[in-house]
Structure formats: C-alpha cells, structure tokens
Amino acid sequence: MTLLRPAELEVLKLMAEGWNDHAIAERRVITVRAVRNYTSGIYHKLQAKPDQDKRVAAILWYLKQKP
C-alpha cells in the first residue's frame, strides 16, 4: 500500500468504514476541503476510470490490500 501516503490511507480507511467527508474531517480534525483533496489524490493515484464510482473503486482497492 505504499502507493498512498499515510494520511491518504487513513482517509481511505475511514471511507471504507462508511464515513462521509464531513465525518472524516471531524474525526481527523481537518477541513472538509482537506478531505476532498486527499480523496482526489487517492482517486488519481489509483487511476479510477471515468465510468466508475471513484469512491467505491477506492474502497474496493483498499479492501483487497488487507491481509
């Protein structure tokens, strides 16, 4: 999972747990804009396809990485 930075992995973990952007921002004590910047970076690094739901694709990638 070295493709993503630790902060991006934490945001992705919270996404996989079902938290929305506002809840992630509260839990991480950051702004919603920062969460959206992280998610944008995640989608870009994972090369999500235009016709995919990017959030779902990222979560599926995360779950496949778990041992």
C-alpha positions in Angstrom: 0.0 0.0 0.0 3.0 2.3 -0.4 1.2 3.9 -3.4 -0.6 6.1 -0.9 0.7 8.4 1.8 -0.2 7.5 5.4 -2.7 10.4 5.6 -4.4 9.2 2.4 -4.5 5.6 3.8 -6.2 6.9 6.9 -8.8 8.8 4.9 -9.4 5.7 2.7 -9.7 3.5 5.8 -12.4 5.8 7.2 -14.1 5.8 3.7 -14.2 2.0 3.8 -15.8 2.2 7.3 -18.6 4.2 5.7 -17.8 7.7 6.9 -18.7 10.6 4.7 -16.4 13.6 4.0 -17.8 15.7 6.9 -17.4 12.9 9.4 -13.9 12.1 8.2 -13.0 15.8 8.6 -14.3 15.8 12.2 -12.5 12.6 13.1 -9.2 13.7 11.6 -9.6 17.3 12.8 -9.1 18.7 9.3 -11.3 20.6 6.9 -13.8 19.0 4.5 -11.7 20.7 1.8 -8.6 18.8 3.0 -10.6 15.5 3.0 -11.6 16.2 -0.6 -8.0 17.0 -1.6 -7.0 13.6 -0.1 -9.8 11.8 -1.9 -8.9 13.5 -5.2 -5.3 12.4 -4.7 -6.4 8.8 -3.9 -8.6 8.6 -7.0 -5.8 9.9 -9.2 -3.1 7.6 -7.8 -5.5 4.6 -8.1 -6.3 5.6 -11.7 -10.1 5.3 -11.2 -11.9 5.1 -14.5 -14.3 7.9 -15.6 -17.2 5.5 -15.7 -16.5 4.0 -12.2 -17.8 5.3 -8.9 -14.5 6.5 -7.7 -15.3 6.2 -4.0 -16.4 2.6 -4.4 -13.4 1.7 -6.6 -11.0 3.2 -4.0 -12.7 1.3 -1.2 -12.5 -2.0 -3.1 -8.8 -1.4 -3.8 -8.3 -0.8 -0.1 -10.1 -3.9 1.0 -8.1 -6.1 -1.5 -4.9 -4.8 0.1 -5.9 -6.0 3.6 -4.2 -9.3 4.7 
